[in-house]
């Protein structure tokens, strides 16, 4: 069986790392470029006529209602916002496209409850959203109390919102967010708590109100709250296969150039290296799915892709006679998630229950390729059997 030297193994790991790094770098370039593929600072009430849909409970009914806010751009000073509850139009209010609310005919310095401007997370690294920062907001439709009441929103902490129920599948996965407390502006009495998206300023969760029975949960929007993850995923899918093909060609030809000739490998080592590069690419994709895209696939879908990956690595181990113990991290990840979800009944949130089993298995195999195979060694049948595993 072929053995790979440390340089080849190091190259495999570096290339695998660059698949994620390049997706991040190219996404950053898209943010600052004139391209519309990733808006740097999207505004909810601008010319794109965005909407956001929420599960809403005002405490007066025994069931959740659907509350939708729909922005319609009128001109460079006004956007009209329509509020519907269970497909019935309930109210309208006017905002400036920058997000500030009109009170009668006058523009205030208050954002609406539904959206506040936040600096771009990836260009500022979260600076400007420190705990203690305040926003003045208006509740234009009276969710928290009287219509057009003013409040102060104070950031408590930054974190990650991990939605898990299938009804939130349009949110895709984990959201960088920040938790806030909302106070009555006149007397600073606590009115509610909320969670806002750190990449766009959308409200995601609201709980409280005067009677402490109000709840609001974002479940769908055409506002680009997932633009970074979507861009990074398609970039990874483009960059990964391209770099693998290029490296395969470099390894295949016997180059006359002194530097390029270092990439040349015989067919056995070349095929193994290519398979490991594919495995590294898939492990990166799986980790991205586990964090950013786990809700649409659900428990069964996510377990399926982990199982397919594990079986594929198992086939590679069997064919090249590497220890099957390398599969243990990946198998344990699957079993642990299944136990938490099926036995304990806890929510299915992959990276809060198990972490990077596929990646650890991949790294284990890469390091194993530098040692001679001891597969099927042993003086007894039991010894030969165990030699396949440890």
C-alpha positions, -999 to 999 in steps of 0.1 A, spaced: 0 0 0 13 35 -8 28 56 19 27 94 17 55 116 29 50 144 53 51 170 26 22 154 7 2 150 39 8 186 49 -3 197 14 -36 177 18 -43 194 51 -34 229 39 -55 225 7 -85 214 29 -81 244 52 -80 267 22 -114 255 10 -130 272 39 -105 301 41 -109 310 4 -147 309 8 -144 334 36 -118 356 17 -138 356 -16 -170 364 3 -151 394 20 -141 406 -15 -177 404 -27 -188 425 3 -165 454 -6 -168 450 -44 -194 468 -65 -210 434 -70 -246 429 -57 -238 393 -48 -233 404 -12 -245 438 -1 -223 454 25 -250 472 45 -285 461 34 -314 482 45 -347 465 52 -368 494 40 -350 503 8 -359 497 -28 -359 459 -26 -393 457 -9 -384 432 17 -407 413 39 -404 393 72 -428 367 85 -432 359 122 -451 335 145 -470 359 167 -488 354 200 -503 384 218 -516 363 247 -553 368 237 -556 336 216 -548 300 222 -528 297 190 -500 315 172 -508 338 144 -488 348 113 -476 384 114 -460 398 82 -443 431 77 -439 441 40 -420 472 30 -429 491 -2 -404 517 -14 -421 549 -24 -393 574 -30 -359 583 -15 -375 597 17 -405 573 23 -412 536 24 -447 523 33 -448 493 57 -479 471 57 -487 449 87 -508 418 81 -519 392 107 -533 359 93 -535 375 59 -556 404 71 -542 439 68 -540 454 103 -521 486 99 -496 507 79 -467 530 90 -441 551 72 -404 550 75 -374 566 59 -356 540 37 -327 543 62 -351 528 88 -362 558 109 -399 560 117 -422 589 108 -444 602 136 -473 618 117 -454 639 91 -422 643 110 -392 620 108 -380 608 142 -346 595 152 -361 562 162 -359 529 144 -389 506 143 -391 476 166 -386 453 136 -353 464 122 -323 485 134 -291 493 115 -261 473 125 -225 476 111 -215 448 88 -202 419 110 -176 407 87 -160 440 79 -161 454 115 -156 420 133 -186 429 155 -172 463 166 -199 488 173 -223 463 189 -207 462 223 -229 454 254 -245 486 267 -250 502 233 -284 518 230 -309 523 203 -341 544 204 -370 524 189 -407 529 182 -434 503 183 -455 516 154 -483 490 157 -486 485 195 -472 451 200 -456 460 233 -481 486 245 -497 517 230 -492 524 193 -462 546 185 -448 542 221 -411 549 223 -386 525 239 -349 521 246 -331 490 234 -299 481 252 -276 454 240 -269 428 267 -245 403 250 -236 389 216 -240 352 208 -254 327 184 -291 319 179 -296 282 172 -331 276 158 -339 240 156 -376 234 149 -385 224 113 -409 253 111 -378 276 111 -363 258 82 -361 289 60 -336 304 85 -313 275 75 -292 273 106 -272 292 133 -274 330 133 -249 354 147 -271 374 170 -272 397 200 -296 397 230 -312 429 241 -335 443 268 -362 468 259 -372 495 283 -400 520 284 -383 553 275 -402 574 299 -394 555 331 -369 528 320 -391 500 332 -382 467 315 -408 458 289 -394 429 269 -363 409 259 -354 402 223 -328 387 200 -316 405 169 -296 393 139 -260 405 141 -255 405 103 -286 424 93 -304 439 124 -336 419 119 -355 411 151 -356 373 155 -373 367 189 -393 390 211 -408 380 244 -426 402 270 -449 432 266 -470 449 293 -487 417 301 -455 396 296 -475 373 272 -463 386 239 -441 364 217 -427 370 182 -405 345 163 -390 352 129 -395 322 105 -391 336 70 -378 366 52 -364 376 18 -340 400 36 -304 387 30 -298 374 66 -281 343 52 -261 359 24 -227 352 39 -233 315 45 -249 310 11 -220 328 -7 -194 308 13 -211 275 5 -212 280 -33 -177 294 -33 -165 263 -15 -183 241 -40 -166 259 -69 -131 263 -54 -129 228 -39 -133 208 -70 -112 232 -91 -82 230 -67 -85 192 -65 -85 189 -103 -56 213 -107 -36 194 -81 -44 161 -98 -30 174 -130 1 187 -113 6 153 -97 0 134 -130 25 150 -153 63 146 -150 72 183 -152 105 195 -164 103 225 -142 122 219 -109 95 234 -87 65 217 -105 83 184 -106 80 182 -68 42 176 -72 46 146 -94 35 113 -78 31 78 -92 -4 65 -99 -10 48 -66 1 78 -45 -17 102 -68 -50 84 -66 -47 81 -28 -39 118 -25 -68 128 -47 -92 106 -27 -79 123 5 -84 157 -10 -120 148 -19 -125 136 17 -111 168 31 -134 188 8 -164 168 20 -155 171 56 -154 209 52 -188 209 35 -203 187 63 -190 211 90 -206 240 71 -239 221 69 -238 212 106 -235 249 115 -253 269 88 -277 245 70 -288 219 94 -325 228 97 -337 222 61 -321 187 60 -335 179 94 -323 150 117 -326 123 90 -309 143 63 -280 153 84 -275 118 98 -276 105 62 -248 127 49 -226 119 80 -233 81 75 -225 83 37 -192 101 46 -183 75 72 -190 46 49 -170 62 22 -140 66 45 -145 30 57 -143 18 21 -111 38 16 -97 22 48 -106 -13 37 -92 -8 2 -59 7 14 -57 -14 45 -57 14 71 -70 9 106 -108 11 109 -103 28 143 -100 60 123 -138 58 118 -145 59 155 -147 98 158 -172 100 130 -192 70 142 -193 84 178 -205 118 165 -234 100 147 -243 78 177 -240 107 202 -263 129 182 -288 100 178 -288 94 215 -293 130 224 -321 134 199 -339 100 199 -333 89 235 -331 121 255 -355 140 233 -333 171 231 -334 194 201 -314 184 170 -286 211 169 -255 193 155 -227 215 168 -242 218 203 -244 180 208 -214 166 188 -185 183 171 -162 177 141 -162 139 142 -160 138 104 -130 162 104 -112 143 130 -117 110 111 -103 127 80 -72 140 98 -67 105 113 -66 89 79 -43 116 65 -17 109 93 -22 71 89 -11 73 53 24 81 64 29 47 81 31 12 67 -1 -9 70 -2 -35 97 -36 -48 84 -41 -85 89 -10 -90 111 -13 -113 140 -6 -149 150 -42 -158 157 -75 -152 139 -85 -128 167 -52 -110 164 -56 -106 126 -92 -94 131 -82 -68 158 -53 -57 136 -79 -43 112 -91 -19 139 -63 -10 162 
